[in-house]
């Protein structure tokens, strides 16, 4: 079962020039989603593309924001910084962004149904894959040098995207972890947001089932294992096996109130212990360290793609 499969093909994209600088040119990009819903607002994928002026095949970083609109701010800052260093960047507006969310859904966020949450993951991962389809037509992009950079919820999407699409060669996962049920259990704020409630016995039973499922995924591949719960397919931990021995940089906050340190370490272990950096900050205050984070991200991508 692969809920992230779709009818691939080059999307018919609309580009609108927004800004030109000495280092890069900035476009707005939009195209129809390959996973339409009854809501008109959901069905147009939107993003911002920063194209470096430098000639030759350039790497591409797809930046994926978190659940709040505010998380677009560091994404755009990173995109401009990377473009200045010769790395093209695409800032993707997720279906959870207010500009792509109908009022009827926005008024209930985060209290969505399990089906609505599941579909938000589906659409988001497929959107990322469609961006890769689109850049496949761009002469300035090196198709073998595509990376994802995900913040918080965007990190979940990035990890899943890397697991299902081998065209993504590297990933930067910021303030991200795995095992979402344990996250909700450990973090009362997140649990309340997601409407999570379970007794100790129920939690332990589900964790045992999930551990068994992860063992089968490692042996057979996630597409060849029937998940005991549909939500297993939206958990980054399910796809951590596919991130092993691949270029990954994790950046986490020591005092993260959303993704506790234990959850970050558990996911890091499942990914094969990739490079990881810890900052003395919380989930959002980590961006007070933006200059150093930007430097680390740039250095990682330049090293990975041997620029």
TORFI-996585 format. One record per residue: residue in three letters; z, x, y of N, C-alpha, C, CB in turn. Coordinates in steps of 0.05 Angstrom, whole numbers, padded with zeros to 5 digits, always signed. Atoms other than C-alpha are relative to their C-alpha. Glycine has a CB too. Layout:
<atoms>
ALAZXYZXYZXYZXY
...
</atoms>
This chain:
<atoms>
UNK+00000+00017-00024+00000+00000+00000+00000+00018+00025+00025-00019+00000
UNK+00001-00015-00025-00021+00029+00067-00005-00019+00023-00023+00022-00002
UNK+00004+00019-00022-00009-00017+00126-00013+00012+00024+00027-00011+00008
UNK+00012-00014-00023-00039+00035+00172-00030+00005-00004+00014+00025+00005
UNK+00029-00002+00003-00110+00031+00144-00013-00019+00019-00008-00005-00030
UNK+00015+00016-00019-00163+00002+00189-00029+00006-00003+00010+00005+00029
UNK+00029-00005+00000-00238-00004+00198-00006+00021+00021-00016-00027+00005
UNK+00004-00022-00019-00252+00064+00228-00028-00001+00012+00004+00027-00015
UNK+00025-00001-00015-00308+00078+00277+00006+00008+00028-00015-00026-00002
UNK-00005-00008-00028-00317+00104+00347+00003-00025+00018-00024+00018+00010
UNK-00003+00023-00017-00288+00053+00395-00017+00002+00025+00030-00003+00008
UNK+00016+00001-00025-00330+00031+00454+00019+00001+00024-00018-00027+00001
UNK-00021-00004-00020-00285+00060+00508-00012-00003+00028+00013+00027-00004
UNK+00006+00000-00029-00286+00047+00583+00017+00022+00013+00007-00028+00012
UNK-00014-00022-00015-00269+00107+00627-00002-00005+00029-00013+00028-00007
UNK+00000+00003-00029-00249+00104+00699+00013+00025+00012+00015-00026+00009
UNK-00011-00024-00012-00240+00166+00741+00023-00007+00019-00022+00015+00016
UNK-00023+00005-00017-00172+00169+00774+00006+00023+00019+00024-00005-00017
UNK-00008-00023-00016-00162+00240+00800-00015+00024-00010+00030+00004+00000
UNK+00012-00026+00006-00195+00308+00803+00017+00022+00013-00030+00001+00008
UNK-00014-00023-00012-00157+00373+00813-00015+00026-00008+00030+00002-00011
UNK+00013-00026+00007-00174+00447+00806+00003+00006-00029+00012+00022+00017
UNK-00006-00006+00028-00146+00447+00735-00011-00021-00020+00029+00004-00004
UNK+00007+00021+00018-00164+00380+00705-00011-00024+00015+00024-00008-00017
UNK+00010+00026-00010-00197+00312+00714+00015-00022-00016-00031-00002-00003
UNK-00018+00020+00011-00157+00249+00701-00015-00027-00001+00025-00003+00018
UNK+00013+00025+00005-00186+00185+00671+00019-00021-00011-00024+00003-00019
UNK-00012+00022+00015-00160+00116+00652-00020-00007-00022+00005-00025+00019
UNK+00017+00006+00023-00186+00097+00583+00010-00026-00013+00001+00023-00021
UNK-00008+00024+00014-00187+00030+00548-00021-00007-00021+00003-00024+00020
UNK+00019+00010+00020-00218+00001+00485+00014-00021-00017-00010+00024-00018
UNK-00011+00021+00016-00208-00056+00436+00015+00011-00024-00023-00019-00009
UNK-00015-00009+00023-00155-00048+00383-00014-00008-00026+00028-00012+00001
UNK+00010+00007+00026-00175-00047+00310+00019-00018-00016-00005+00025-00016
UNK-00019+00018+00012-00114-00090+00295+00008-00022+00020+00026+00016-00010
UNK-00006+00021-00020-00119-00152+00339+00022-00019-00009-00026-00015+00006
UNK-00020+00020+00005-00064-00203+00345-00007-00025+00017+00029+00010+00009
UNK+00005+00024-00016-00062-00274+00374+00005+00004+00030+00016-00023-00010
UNK-00007-00004-00028-00036-00244+00439-00022+00017+00014+00027+00014+00003
UNK+00022-00014-00014-00092-00223+00487+00010+00027+00010-00010-00017+00023
UNK-00010-00025-00012-00048-00170+00520+00001+00023-00020+00028-00005+00012
UNK-00003-00021+00021-00039-00132+00454-00027+00013-00007+00011-00012-00025
UNK+00025-00007+00013-00112-00126+00440-00018+00021+00014-00016-00024-00004
UNK+00014-00021-00014-00134-00074+00491+00018+00025-00001-00007-00008+00029
UNK-00014-00026+00000-00112-00002+00477-00005+00013+00027-00010+00018-00024
UNK+00002-00013-00026-00097+00034+00542+00012+00027-00001+00014-00018+00022
UNK-00011-00027-00002-00085+00106+00559-00011+00015+00024-00007+00015-00025
UNK+00009-00018-00022-00094+00163+00608-00008+00027-00013+00022+00004+00021
UNK+00011-00024+00012-00137+00223+00591-00002+00022+00021-00027-00005-00013
UNK+00000-00023-00018-00127+00291+00624-00018+00021-00013+00029+00011+00006
UNK+00020-00019+00011-00188+00336+00612+00000+00025+00016-00028-00013+00000
UNK+00001-00026-00015-00183+00410+00630-00029+00007+00007+00012+00022-00018
UNK+00027-00009-00008-00241+00440+00667-00010+00023-00017+00001+00009+00029
UNK+00009-00024+00015-00242+00501+00622-00020-00008-00022+00025+00013-00014
UNK+00021+00005+00019-00304+00504+00578+00009+00006-00028-00025+00016+00007
UNK-00005-00006+00028-00305+00506+00503+00018-00022-00013+00014+00026-00003
UNK-00016+00019+00015-00270+00465+00449+00029+00003+00006-00006+00001-00030
UNK-00028-00002-00007-00200+00451+00474+00017-00017-00019+00004-00011+00029
UNK-00019+00017+00016-00140+00426+00434+00006-00026+00014+00026+00015-00006
UNK-00008+00026-00012-00118+00354+00445+00029-00006-00009-00019-00023-00008
UNK-00027+00011+00006-00046+00329+00449+00001-00029+00007+00022+00016+00016
UNK-00003+00029-00005-00034+00254+00442+00030-00004+00005-00010-00017-00025
UNK-00028+00003-00007+00031+00237+00478+00007-00030-00003+00005+00009+00029
UNK-00008+00027+00008+00069+00176+00453+00028-00006+00011-00002-00004-00030
UNK-00025+00005-00014+00125+00146+00495+00019-00016-00018-00005-00016+00025
UNK-00020+00015+00014+00189+00111+00473-00001-00030+00006+00027+00011+00007
UNK+00000+00029-00003+00210+00038+00477+00001-00009+00029+00023-00011-00015
UNK-00002+00008-00028+00223+00038+00552-00024+00010+00016+00026+00009+00013
UNK+00022-00009-00017+00168+00042+00605+00007+00027+00013-00006-00021+00021
UNK-00008-00025-00014+00208+00098+00638-00007+00025-00016+00030+00000+00006
UNK+00006-00024+00016+00193+00144+00580-00028+00010+00004+00005-00006-00029
UNK+00027-00009-00007+00122+00148+00605+00001+00023+00020-00017-00023+00011
UNK-00002-00020-00021+00146+00192+00662-00001+00029-00011+00026-00003+00016
UNK+00002-00027+00011+00160+00255+00620-00027+00004-00015+00023+00006-00019
UNK+00025-00002+00014+00097+00240+00579-00022+00009+00019-00008-00026-00014
UNK+00021-00007-00020+00053+00243+00641+00004+00028+00011-00001-00021+00023
UNK-00006-00026-00010+00089+00304+00667-00009+00022-00020+00030+00003+00006
UNK+00008-00019+00020+00077+00340+00601-00031+00001-00002+00012-00008-00028
UNK+00029+00001+00001+00004+00317+00600-00013+00017+00022-00010-00029+00001
UNK+00011-00016-00022-00009+00347+00668+00005+00030-00004+00012-00009+00027
UNK-00007-00028+00004+00027+00411+00650-00018+00013-00022+00029+00003-00008
UNK+00017-00010+00022-00013+00419+00585-00029+00003+00009+00002-00018-00024
UNK+00028-00002-00009-00079+00404+00618-00004+00024+00018-00007-00026+00016
UNK+00001-00023-00017-00064+00458+00669-00002+00026-00017+00024+00002+00018
UNK+00000-00023+00018-00056+00506+00610-00024-00001-00019+00026+00002-00016
UNK+00025+00001+00016-00123+00486+00579+00002-00018-00025-00007+00027-00008
UNK-00003+00018+00023-00097+00433+00529-00005-00029+00010+00028+00003-00013
UNK+00005+00028-00008-00128+00364+00537+00022-00018-00010-00027-00010-00012
UNK-00023+00017+00006-00078+00307+00536-00008-00030+00003+00024+00006+00017
UNK+00005+00029-00001-00082+00232+00521+00027-00014-00001-00018-00009-00023
UNK-00025+00015-00001-00022+00190+00542-00006-00029-00009+00013+00001+00029
UNK+00005+00026+00011-00022+00128+00499+00021-00020+00009-00001+00002-00031
UNK-00018+00022-00006+00008+00062+00523+00004-00016-00025-00011-00017+00024
UNK-00005+00015+00025+00041+00031+00462+00000-00030+00005+00027+00009-00011
UNK+00000+00029-00001+00040-00042+00446+00027-00011+00011-00006-00013-00027
UNK-00026+00007-00011+00114-00043+00467+00002+00005+00030+00021+00014-00015
UNK-00001-00003-00029+00097-00023+00538-00004-00027+00013-00022+00021+00009
UNK+00001+00026-00013+00105-00080+00587-00028-00009+00007+00017+00000+00025
UNK+00027+00007-00008+00032-00077+00607-00017-00011-00024-00014+00024+00011
UNK+00014+00010+00024+00011-00093+00535+00016-00021-00015-00006+00023-00019
UNK-00018+00018+00014+00066-00142+00518+00000-00027+00014+00028+00011-00002
UNK-00001+00026-00013+00060-00217+00531+00029-00008+00007-00011-00022-00019
UNK-00026+00007-00010+00118-00248+00569+00017-00013-00022-00003-00019+00024
UNK-00015+00014+00021+00137-00291+00509+00014+00020-00019-00019-00018-00016
UNK-00012-00020+00018+00151-00228+00468+00019+00017+00017-00022+00018-00012
UNK-00017-00017-00017+00179-00186+00526+00027-00012+00005-00014+00006+00026
UNK-00025+00013-00006+00232-00238+00540+00020+00001-00024-00005-00029+00007
UNK-00018-00001+00023+00259-00230+00469+00006+00028-00009-00013-00014-00023
UNK-00005-00028+00008+00257-00154+00464+00029+00008+00006-00020+00019+00015
UNK+00009-00011+00026+00291-00122+00426+00004-00019-00023+00014+00025-00005
UNK-00006+00018+00022+00307-00184+00386-00025-00013-00012+00019-00023+00009
UNK+00024+00009+00012+00240-00189+00352+00005-00006-00030-00023+00021+00004
UNK-00002+00005+00028+00229-00215+00282-00008+00026-00015-00018-00024-00009
UNK+00007-00024+00016+00222-00165+00225-00031+00003-00002+00012-00002-00028
UNK+00029-00001+00001+00148-00183+00221-00012+00011+00026-00012-00027-00006
UNK+00010-00011-00026+00138-00169+00296+00006+00030+00002+00014-00015+00023
UNK-00006-00028-00001+00173-00102+00290-00020+00015-00018+00029+00005-00009
UNK+00018-00014+00019+00131-00084+00229-00028+00002+00012-00002-00016-00027
UNK+00027-00001-00011+00066-00102+00265-00001+00019+00024-00008-00028+00009
UNK+00000-00019-00022+00087-00061+00326-00004+00028-00009+00026-00002+00016
UNK+00005-00026+00012+00089+00000+00281-00029+00002-00009+00019+00005-00024
UNK+00028+00000+00009+00022-00018+00250-00019+00005+00023-00006-00027-00014
UNK+00018-00002-00022-00013-00027+00316+00002+00028+00013+00006-00021+00021
UNK-00004-00025-00014+00018+00036+00346-00013+00023-00015+00029+00006+00003
UNK+00012-00022+00016-00003+00082+00288-00030-00003+00000+00011-00001-00029
UNK+00030+00004+00000-00073+00051+00285-00011+00008+00028-00007-00029-00007
UNK+00009-00008-00027-00079+00061+00361-00004+00030+00001+00020-00009+00022
UNK+00002-00029+00001-00065+00135+00351-00025+00009-00015+00025+00013-00012
UNK+00023-00007+00016-00118+00139+00297-00026-00006+00014+00001-00014-00027
UNK+00024+00007-00015-00168+00104+00342-00005+00020+00022+00002-00028+00011
UNK+00004-00020-00020-00155+00154+00397-00014+00025-00012+00027+00009+00013
UNK+00013-00023+00013-00174+00209+00347-00029-00006-00006+00015+00006-00026
UNK+00028+00008+00003-00237+00170+00330-00016+00004+00025-00002-00029-00009
UNK+00014-00002-00025-00255+00168+00403-00004+00029+00009+00017-00014+00022
UNK+00004-00028-00009-00243+00242+00418-00019+00015-00019+00027+00014+00001
UNK+00019-00012+00017-00287+00257+00359-00028+00001+00012-00002-00015-00026
UNK+00026+00000-00013-00345+00242+00405+00000+00018+00025-00007-00028+00009
UNK-00003-00016-00025-00320+00288+00461-00006+00029-00006+00028-00003+00012
UNK+00008-00027+00005-00355+00355+00463+00021+00021+00008-00026+00006+00015
UNK-00020-00020-00010-00297+00388+00500+00024+00003-00018+00010-00008+00028
UNK-00023+00000+00018-00248+00374+00443-00006+00015-00026+00010-00028-00005
UNK+00001-00013+00026-00237+00419+00382+00013-00020-00020+00014+00028+00000
UNK-00010+00020+00019-00230+00367+00326+00020+00010-00020-00023-00013-00014
UNK-00019-00012+00019-00189+00416+00284+00026+00007+00014-00013+00024-00013
UNK-00024-00007-00014-00136+00423+00338+00011-00024+00015-00006+00023+00021
UNK-00011+00025-00011-00105+00355+00348+00030-00001-00007-00015-00025-00011
UNK-00029+00002+00003-00030+00346+00358+00010-00026+00011+00014+00024+00013
UNK-00014+00023-00011+00018+00289+00371+00026+00010+00012+00005-00022-00021
UNK-00026-00005-00013+00078+00292+00418+00013-00027+00004-00003+00016+00027
UNK-00013+00026-00001+00126+00234+00408+00029+00001+00010-00001-00013-00027
UNK-00027+00001-00011+00189+00215+00446+00014-00024-00012-00001-00003+00031
UNK-00016+00022+00011+00242+00174+00410-00016-00018-00018+00013-00017+00024
UNK+00016+00017+00017+00206+00113+00382-00028+00012-00003-00002-00028+00013
UNK+00026-00013+00003+00142+00151+00397+00000+00022-00020-00009+00011+00027
UNK-00003-00020+00021+00169+00205+00352-00002-00012-00028+00027+00015+00003
UNK+00004+00015+00025+00174+00154+00296-00030-00003-00006+00015-00027+00000
UNK+00029+00005+00003+00101+00136+00307-00015+00025-00006-00011-00014+00025
UNK+00013-00026+00004+00081+00209+00311+00004+00010-00029+00011+00021+00019
UNK-00005-00009+00028+00114+00226+00244-00016-00017-00020+00030-00002-00006
UNK+00016+00017+00018+00082+00166+00210-00030+00007+00002+00005-00030+00006
UNK+00028-00007-00005+00015+00183+00242-00008+00026-00014-00006+00002+00029
UNK+00005-00025+00014+00019+00254+00215-00001-00004-00030+00021+00021+00007
UNK-00001+00005+00028+00036+00227+00147-00025-00014-00011+00023-00017-00007
UNK+00023+00015+00010-00025+00181+00142-00026+00011+00009+00003-00029+00009
UNK+00026-00010-00011-00078+00220+00181+00001+00030+00001-00005-00013+00028
UNK+00000-00029+00002-00092+00292+00162-00015+00013+00024-00013+00008-00026
UNK+00013-00012-00023-00134+00301+00225+00020+00009+00021-00019-00021+00013
UNK-00021-00009-00018-00068+00310+00262+00011+00026-00012+00023-00022+00004
UNK-00007-00026+00012-00054+00384+00252+00028+00009+00008-00020+00020+00010
UNK-00027-00010-00009+00013+00392+00289+00014-00023+00014-00003+00024+00019
UNK-00016+00020-00013+00070+00351+00317+00024+00011+00015+00008-00021-00020
UNK-00025-00006-00014+00125+00356+00369+00015-00027+00001-00006+00011+00030
UNK-00016+00024+00002+00180+00305+00356+00026+00004+00017+00008-00005-00030
UNK-00022-00003-00019+00230+00296+00413+00020-00023-00004-00010+00001+00029
UNK-00022+00019+00004+00297+00260+00403-00007-00020-00021+00007-00014+00027
UNK+00010+00017+00022+00274+00233+00336+00016+00007-00025-00030+00005-00005
UNK-00013-00004+00026+00306+00224+00268-00013-00018-00020+00030-00006+00002
UNK+00011+00017+00021+00295+00185+00204+00022-00016-00014-00015+00016-00020
UNK-00018+00018+00014+00328+00136+00156+00011-00020+00020+00023+00016-00013
UNK-00006+00019-00022+00329+00078+00205+00024-00017-00006-00024-00017+00006
UNK-00023+00016+00006+00380+00037+00168+00026+00015+00005-00001-00011-00029
UNK-00024-00016-00005+00430+00094+00170+00004+00004+00030-00003+00027-00014
UNK-00002-00003-00029+00413+00104+00244+00014-00025+00012-00027+00004+00012
UNK-00011+00025-00010+00429+00031+00257+00029-00003-00007-00016-00024-00010
UNK-00028+00001+00009+00493+00037+00217+00018+00018+00016+00001+00007-00030
UNK-00016-00020-00015+00516+00100+00253+00003-00007+00029-00012+00027-00004
UNK+00001+00005-00029+00497+00075+00322+00002-00030+00005-00026+00012+00011
UNK-00004+00029-00005+00525+00008+00342-00019-00011+00021+00029-00005+00008
UNK+00018+00009-00021+00482+00005+00404-00028-00006-00011-00002+00021+00022
UNK+00026+00003+00012+00418+00015+00365+00000-00023-00020-00010+00025-00014
UNK-00002+00022+00019+00442-00032+00310+00000-00027+00013+00026+00003-00016
UNK+00000+00026-00015+00455-00087+00361-00028-00006+00011+00020+00001+00023
UNK+00027+00004-00011+00386-00076+00392-00019-00011-00022-00011+00026+00011
UNK+00018+00008+00022+00353-00084+00324+00010-00024-00016-00004+00024-00018
UNK-00011+00023+00014+00397-00142+00302+00010+00008-00028-00020-00021-00002
UNK-00009-00010+00026+00425-00100+00245+00028-00010-00007-00002+00030-00002
UNK-00027+00007+00010+00483-00127+00203-00001+00002-00030+00008-00028+00010
UNK-00002-00003+00029+00503-00108+00133+00028+00008-00007-00021+00020-00011
UNK-00026-00009+00010+00567-00101+00093-00003+00029-00011+00011-00020-00022
UNK+00000-00027+00011+00587-00033+00066-00014+00001-00027+00029+00011-00003
UNK+00013+00001+00026+00565-00054-00003-00030-00003+00002+00012-00023-00017
UNK+00029+00004-00004+00497-00078+00021-00013+00025+00010-00004-00023+00021
UNK+00010-00025-00011+00487-00015+00061-00004+00021-00022+00018+00011+00022
UNK+00001-00020+00021+00503+00030+00001-00022-00007-00020+00027+00002-00014
UNK+00021+00009+00019+00457-00011-00045-00027+00006+00011+00003-00031-00005
UNK+00026-00005-00012+00399-00006+00004-00006+00030+00002-00002-00013+00028
UNK+00004-00028-00002+00410+00068+00014-00008+00012-00027+00024+00014+00011
UNK+00007-00010+00027+00407+00080-00062-00028-00008-00007+00020-00012-00021
UNK+00028+00009+00005+00343+00039-00066-00020+00018+00015-00004-00029+00007
UNK+00018-00016-00017+00313+00079-00009-00003+00028-00011+00010+00001+00029
UNK+00001-00027+00012+00331+00146-00041-00018+00000-00024+00029+00009-00007
UNK+00018+00001+00023+00297+00124-00105-00029-00002+00008+00008-00024-00018
UNK+00027+00003-00010+00236+00103-00066-00011+00026+00010-00001-00022+00022
UNK+00009-00026-00011+00232+00170-00030-00007+00020-00022+00022+00012+00019
UNK+00006-00018+00022+00234+00207-00096-00027-00007-00012+00022-00002-00022
UNK+00026+00008+00011+00175+00166-00121-00023+00007+00019+00000-00030-00006
UNK+00020-00007-00020+00137+00177-00056-00007+00030-00002+00009-00007+00028
UNK+00004-00029+00002+00146+00253-00064-00017+00006-00025+00026+00015-00001
UNK+00014-00005+00025+00118+00249-00135-00028-00012+00000+00015-00011-00024
UNK+00025+00015+00004+00062+00197-00128-00016-00004+00026+00006-00026-00012
UNK+00012+00007-00025+00047+00189-00054+00007-00028+00008-00031+00003-00002
UNK-00010+00026-00009+00068+00130-00011-00019-00023-00006+00006+00001+00030
UNK+00020+00021+00005+00003+00092-00023+00001-00009-00029-00028+00010+00007
UNK-00001+00006+00028+00017+00092-00098+00027-00010-00010-00008+00024-00016
UNK-00027+00010+00007+00088+00066-00095+00004-00027+00014+00022+00020+00008
UNK-00005+00026-00011+00106-00007-00085+00028+00001+00013-00002-00023-00021
UNK-00027-00002-00013+00163-00007-00032+00017-00024-00008-00003+00002+00030
UNK-00019+00021+00006+00224-00046-00052+00006-00018+00024+00026+00011-00012
UNK-00003+00014-00026+00230-00066+00021-00023+00008+00018+00028+00005+00013
UNK+00023-00006-00017+00172-00072+00069+00006+00020+00022-00011-00026+00012
UNK-00009-00018-00022+00212-00036+00123-00001+00029-00007+00027-00008+00008
UNK+00002-00028+00008+00209+00028+00082-00025+00013+00012+00000+00003-00030
UNK+00025-00011-00009+00138+00036+00107-00001+00004+00031-00023-00019-00007
UNK-00002-00006-00029+00161+00039+00180+00021+00021+00006+00006-00026+00016
UNK-00021-00020-00004+00213+00092+00169-00012+00028+00000+00022-00002-00022
UNK+00011-00028+00000+00195+00164+00190+00008+00016-00024+00009+00014+00025
UNK-00009-00016+00023+00235+00190+00131-00019-00003-00024+00028-00009-00008
UNK+00020+00005+00021+00183+00159+00084-00022+00021+00001-00011-00028+00001
UNK+00023-00017-00004+00131+00206+00113+00008+00029+00005-00016-00010+00023
UNK-00010-00027-00005+00175+00268+00122-00012+00020-00021+00030+00001-00001
UNK+00011-00017+00021+00148+00296+00056-00027+00011+00008-00002-00015-00027
UNK+00027-00008-00008+00079+00300+00086+00000+00019+00024-00017-00025+00007
UNK-00002-00018-00022+00104+00341+00145+00009+00028-00008+00019-00011+00021
UNK-00009-00026+00010+00129+00398+00102-00023+00020+00000+00011-00002-00029
UNK+00020-00022-00001+00092+00464+00110-00023-00006+00020-00012+00004-00028
UNK+00019+00005-00021+00056+00436+00171+00014+00007+00027-00010-00030+00001
UNK-00013-00008-00025+00067+00459+00243+00014-00024+00014-00021+00012+00020
UNK-00017+00021-00013+00124+00416+00271+00021+00013+00017+00013-00019-00022
UNK-00022-00008-00017+00172+00427+00328+00017-00024+00006-00010+00014+00027
UNK-00018+00021-00007+00233+00383+00335+00017+00009+00024+00018-00008-00024
UNK-00018-00006-00023+00272+00379+00400+00020-00023+00002-00017+00002+00027
UNK-00021+00021+00002+00338+00341+00397+00022+00006+00020+00011-00002-00028
UNK-00023-00002-00018+00399+00327+00440+00026+00001-00016+00000-00024+00020
UNK-00025-00003+00015+00467+00350+00417+00018-00025+00001+00015+00024+00011
UNK-00018+00023-00003+00502+00288+00443-00016-00026+00002+00018+00004+00025
UNK+00018+00024-00001+00447+00237+00431+00015-00024-00009-00025+00005-00017
UNK-00014+00024+00007+00477+00168+00432-00017-00020-00016+00010-00014+00025
UNK+00019+00017+00015+00415+00137+00399-00007+00012-00027-00025-00006+00016
UNK+00007-00015+00025+00395+00190+00348+00022+00021-00004-00029+00014+00002
UNK-00022-00019+00004+00460+00223+00326-00009+00026-00013+00023-00013-00017
UNK+00007-00027+00010+00459+00297+00308-00004-00001-00031+00022+00020+00007
UNK+00002+00001+00029+00470+00281+00234-00027-00012-00008+00022-00017-00012
UNK+00026+00013+00007+00408+00236+00233-00023+00019+00006-00004-00026+00016
UNK+00021-00020-00006+00366+00290+00267-00001+00022-00021+00005+00012+00027
UNK-00001-00021+00020+00389+00342+00217-00010-00010-00027+00029+00011-00003
UNK+00009+00011+00026+00376+00297+00157-00031-00002+00000+00012-00028-00005
UNK+00029+00001-00002+00305+00285+00181-00012+00028+00000-00009-00016+00025
UNK+00009-00028-00001+00296+00359+00196-00001+00012-00028+00018+00017+00018
UNK-00002-00009+00027+00318+00375+00125-00023-00012-00017+00027-00007-00013
UNK+00021+00013+00015+00269+00324+00096-00028+00010+00007+00001-00030+00005
UNK+00026-00010-00009+00212+00354+00137-00004+00029-00008-00002-00002+00030
UNK+00003-00027+00009+00224+00422+00106+00011+00020+00019-00029+00006-00005
UNK-00013-00018-00019+00267+00452+00161-00020+00013+00019+00016+00021-00015
UNK+00018-00012-00020+00214+00462+00215+00015+00011+00023-00021-00021+00010
UNK-00013-00011-00024+00228+00496+00281+00014-00023+00015-00021+00013+00019
UNK-00016+00021-00014+00282+00457+00319+00015+00013+00023+00019-00014-00020
UNK-00015-00009-00023+00314+00465+00387+00020-00022+00008-00018+00007+00025
UNK-00021+00019-00008+00380+00431+00409+00007+00005+00029+00025+00003-00018
UNK-00007-00002-00028+00396+00416+00481+00027-00014+00005-00022-00011+00018
UNK-00026+00013-00006+00466+00400+00509-00004-00024+00018+00020+00021+00013
UNK+00007+00024-00016+00448+00330+00532+00001-00025-00018-00028+00003+00012
UNK+00002+00025+00014+00443+00257+00513-00030-00008-00004+00015-00022+00015
UNK+00027+00009+00007+00382+00215+00493-00019+00001+00023+00002-00028-00012
UNK+00018+00000-00023+00354+00208+00563+00006+00024+00019+00003-00026+00015
UNK-00007-00022-00018+00392+00263+00600-00012+00026-00009+00030+00003+00002
UNK+00013-00024+00010+00355+00314+00557-00023+00008+00019-00011-00004-00028
UNK+00022-00007-00018+00299+00309+00610+00009+00015+00024-00014-00025+00008
UNK-00009-00019-00020+00343+00346+00658-00008+00029-00007+00031-00002+00004
UNK+00009-00026+00009+00320+00405+00617-00031+00001-00001+00011+00005-00028
UNK+00029+00002+00002+00247+00387+00628-00015+00027+00003-00011-00019+00022
UNK+00015-00025-00002+00223+00456+00652+00000+00016-00026+00011+00017+00023
UNK-00001-00015+00025+00248+00489+00588-00014-00014-00023+00030+00006-00007
UNK+00013+00016+00021+00224+00432+00544-00031+00004+00002+00007-00030+00002
UNK+00028-00003-00005+00155+00437+00576-00010+00027-00010-00007-00004+00029
UNK+00008-00027+00008+00153+00512+00564+00000+00002-00030+00020+00020+00011
UNK-00001-00001+00029+00174+00504+00491-00024-00015-00013+00026-00012-00010
UNK+00022+00016+00011+00122+00450+00477-00026+00015+00004-00002-00027+00014
UNK+00024-00015-00005+00067+00491+00510-00002+00025-00017-00001+00008+00030
UNK+00001-00025+00016+00086+00555+00474-00005-00007-00029+00027+00014+00002
UNK+00004+00008+00028+00088+00518+00407-00029-00007-00005+00018-00024-00007
UNK+00028+00008+00004+00019+00488+00416-00019+00024+00003-00008-00022+00019
UNK+00017-00023-00004-00012+00552+00442+00002+00019-00024+00007+00015+00026
UNK-00004-00017+00023+00018+00591+00384-00014-00013-00025+00029+00005-00006
UNK+00012+00014+00023-00003+00538+00332-00030+00002+00000+00009-00028+00000
UNK+00029+00000-00002-00074+00535+00357-00012+00026+00009-00009-00022+00019
UNK+00008-00027-00006-00077+00609+00374-00018+00002+00025-00015+00012-00024
UNK+00015-00001-00025-00100+00600+00445+00003+00027+00013+00010-00023+00019
</atoms>
